[in-house]
Amino acid sequence: MNFRSDLALECKEPTMRQTQGLLVEEETHAAYKLTRLKVRSEEAARALRKPMGHYITVELPPLGEYANVFGDGMECVARELRALLPGEGAILVAGLGNSGMTPDALGPRCCAQVLATRHITRELAKSAGLGRLRAVACLTPGVLGRTGIESGALIAAALRAVCPAAVITVDALAARKLSRLGCTVQISDSGIVPGSGVGNARAELSAQNLGVPVIALGVPTVVDAATMIADLTQGTHTPTPECENWMVTPREIDLLIARAAKLCAMAINRALQPHLSVEDFLELTE
């Protein structure tokens, strides 16, 4: 069976290091581990089962055990995100997912804490002591079952109004291993398929479809039950067909989503407005 995972790091086998067109860089720090995968060939894309592009994974201490989300790990996410974004121009942040379903609420809860600045004039920002703010617009498109409109269609409409240089999407992901839930952040520039983390994939959001770079930021919040069973039993047990419709999430998912949303929001804020501090953002967004 195919083991489902949205994390490129989990799709990479040790033998893939020699795959033509796949570059792997790893850094280990006291507070986090950083892995950069650069998929530069069709061969590498097929082996990884991911589109060509950059995939950055930041592995953090479990957010359920450590309340401080503003440390070196968050700053690392901000730096890596900033490196993938255009240096100038407005940015549209789209919080994907269902706010009424906790494991899928990462995007909306993150977007609510991102500092929207597109409506603030330069004169007003200067008078408030905020310096020159980069224009940022935030959108929470919701899900098709509640709005009757595909999130991709709403984002495309917002693009025509905002004319951003790039889009940042935030969404819940699915992992293969339980140990990765709530403590792994993935950043990629290959786009995203909304809802894939909870088994409800919609139309792809990518540079090819939207016409501007799409940077995807996500945290795994669920594990496919069939994948989990096969992984825990090391392939000795074959999951029943019913398991393919089940998703597993930790019982402390409310806490994990709250902290992961805050971490992602502050990383986006720091990436887009590096001259402001975390304290500034906490005052302006709460």
Helices and strands as residue ranges (DSSP letters): H 8-11, G 14-18, E 22-28, E 33-39, H 42-48, E 53-59, H 72-84, E 91-95, G 102-104, H 106-111, H 122-127, E 136-139, H 144-147, H 151-162, E 166-175, G 178-180, E 184-188, G 196-198, H 207-210, E 214-224, H 225-232, G 241-245, E 247-248, H 253-272, H 278-285
